[in-house]
């Protein structure tokens, strides 16, 4: 289990940091090369777990949310990212809809994490989080978000130590204590994609919440 900690990429609590002036260039510091190619897209970038620092990329974006966050995550097993979401859930200025997969929520660490969230702030958890399935009762396999209607992210990356390629104890890519799956993480700012993905994330959340409501009535 990874211990939650504050790191430089995590801007939680710093009011001067926001996504209102976000540029994809802000994330080039987390690539292996520390810079993009001169012909790189200005509204889409693909990052690679095991090569780029995907954990810090996610923290950089999510910790700077100040307006809204729509997120559906299949594997939710990251203490620090969870702490960021719970801080945003406690902020009355932030609108959130968080959807998690029912099958994954029963895993040992994820269940412990979610039980802790519920105990700390049951009102926020029940308001913003829902655990369920797809509209056709399949796994909810989306792994993405839209932050402040300005920045989107999607890819194969689950939120876990090996999923993001983060350090178990200490290490660096290729070094001791480092594990990384083959995963990708996109970050994009294209307005049309942002709008359409946000609508899809809301639809998925509503489907999962309807299932929860129906179960309670049985």
KAKA-V390315 format. One record per helix or strand. SS is the DSSP state (h for helix, s for strand). FROM is the first residue (numbers start at 1). LEN is the number of residues. If there is no record, write none. Layout:
{{SS FROM LEN} {SS FROM LEN}}
This chain:
{{h 24 7} {s 44 6} {s 52 1} {h 54 9} {s 68 6} {s 76 1} {h 79 11} {s 95 7} {h 102 4} {h 108 13} {h 122 7} {s 129 4} {s 143 5} {s 151 5} {s 159 1} {h 161 4} {s 167 1} {s 178 1} {s 184 5} {h 191 27}}
